[in-house]
Amino acid sequence: MEQQIDKYTKEIYFAGGCFWGTEHFFKQIEGVVATEVGFANGHTENPTYKEVYTDKTGFAETVLVRYNPDVVSLEFLLQMFFKAIDPTSLNKQGHDEGTRYRTGVYYTDAADLPVIEQAFAEEQKNYDQPLAVEKLPLQNFYTAEEYHQDYLDKNPDGYCHLPLELFKFAKQAKDKKRNNGLETEISL
């Protein structure tokens, strides 16, 4: 995440199960300039990981994704997010269970909502049952402890609910709409 963060950088928050893998996934995508793991949309102040783990704080493990919209679109990031989760699983991703592992997209800019709504509508076409992914404004976000930041970079053999192939896929995926003026294409 060497690129400079400036006033032209946008942000979106993704809850995709365990935040270690979700962060590592988004860090691979061209145009993502910074990531930070933490806890979103709960009802206590300054929660610790240990407190969130009890499922009594209302927080979801979440990744703040800062991105350069000239390189990667929100639409593309949302498409990639849906590749990394089971959008019909409630409070569970992989072997991780509990409300802290629920999935969600939390936005800070109301202007992003139409793009988010469209991505959800497109994804819903793939399923008979309703999506179990929250789509809400960000209420609050607290940064997780330092040892959680860049966890899979620090611990390459650490636990992750996402398959390694997904990280390779993210690194190779390109938002062709932004980069070549072509339609966005991604497939796994």
N, C-alpha and C positions, 0 to 999 in steps of 0.2 A: 504494500500500500504506500508506495513511494510518491505517488502523484500529490500535488499540492491541493489542499482543501481551501477553497475560496468562496466568495459570495455567489459563484455560479454553480456550486455544488448543491444537490438536492438530497433529501433524506427520506427514507421509508423504514419501517420497522416490521420484521418478519419473525413470527413465532412458528417454528417448524419442528417441535419436539426438542430433544437435547440441543442446547445452543452450541456445544462444541463443534458438532458436525455441520450445523446450519451455517455457522460463521465461516468455517473452512470452505464450504461450498461456495458461498458468495464471494469470498476473497479471490477465487479463481477467475471470476468473470471480468473480462476487459471492461473498463469504465467504472468499476467499483474502486473508489479511492481510499476508503477506510471502513472498518467494521469495529463494532464494540458489542460485547455480550453483556446482557443485563436482564432486568426483570421489568415487565410492563403490565400496566392496567390492573394493579392490585389495590388493596385498601389499607396498607400500613405504610409508615414512613421508614426510609432507609433500611429495607429488609436485607438480611444476610442470606447466603445460599442455604444455610442450615434452616433458617426460618421458612424460606420459600419451599424447601423440600418437604415440609410438613403438610403442604397443600391447604394451609389455614390462612394464608395471606392474600389469596386471590390473584397472585401474580403468575404470569406465563414466562418461561424462559424465552427470551427474545433477543434478536440481533438487530442493532442499529446498522443500517447500510447507507453509507454516504456514497453518492455516485455523480459522475459527470454526465448530465443529460445530453451533451453533444456527442458522447461516445456510446452511451447505452440508454435506452428508453425505459421508463417505468413499465411500459407494456411488456418489454422483453424480460425485465427482472421478475415480473409477476408470472410470466410463462415458465421461467426457470424455477421459481418457487414451487409451482405446481408439479414440476418434474421431481422435486426433492421430498415431497410429502405424499401421504395417503390422505387425500382431502375428504374422505368419507369416514375416517376414523375419529371418534370423539375421545378426547383426552388420552390419546395413545398414539405413539409413533414408534415403530419397531418394537423392542422389548420394554420401552419406557412407558409407564402408565401413571396417570394422575393429572389433575387439572393444570399443574405447572407445565405439562407437556402438550397442552392444547395447541391447535394451530390458529394463526391469525395474521391479519395484515392490519397494521395500525399506522394511520397517516397523520401528518401534521399540517398539511396543506389541503384545504377543502377542494381546491381546483384539481387535485389528483383523484377525487372520488369517481368521476365519470370513467376514467381509465380503469380504475379498480373494479367498478361495477361491470364494465365490459369484459374484463379478464375473467371475472367470476362467472358471468353468463356463458362465455365460451367454454370454460372448464365444466360447467354444469351439464353441457350437452353430452359429455362423456359418461355420465352416470345416471342411473334410474333413481337412486336415493339422493336426498339433498346433501349438499356439501356441509361438512361440519367445521368450517373455517370461519373464524370471526372476521368481521370487516367493520372496524370501528375507528373513531378518532383516538389518537394517543392521549390517554389521561395522565399517565406518569411513566417515567422510566428511571430506573436506578441502575447504575453500572455495577456489575458483579465484581467480586474480588479479583485482584490481579492474576492469581494463578489460573483463573478461568479464561482470561484474555489470550487469544491465539493458542489455545490449549493443544490442538493437534500439531501445531508447529513445534511447540515445546516438547510434546509427547507423541512422536509419530506412530507409536504402537498403541496409543491410548484408545479407549473404548469409543466407538462411534456407531450409531444406528444406520448410517448411510453407507452404501457400498463404495469401495474405492473407485470403481468405474465412473461413478457419478461425479467425482472430483475431476477426473480426466475429461469427462464430457463438458463440464462447466468451463474448464480452461480452454477448450477448443471451440466452444460455442461463440458465435459472433452475432451481434445484432445487425443483420444485413440492412435493415431499414435505415440505421444510422450510418453504417460504414460505407455502403455502396449505393444507397438510394433504392435498394430493392426491398421486396417484402421480407418481413422477419421470418426466418425459418429455423426451427430447432426440432431435432428428433433424437431419441435415445434408442 
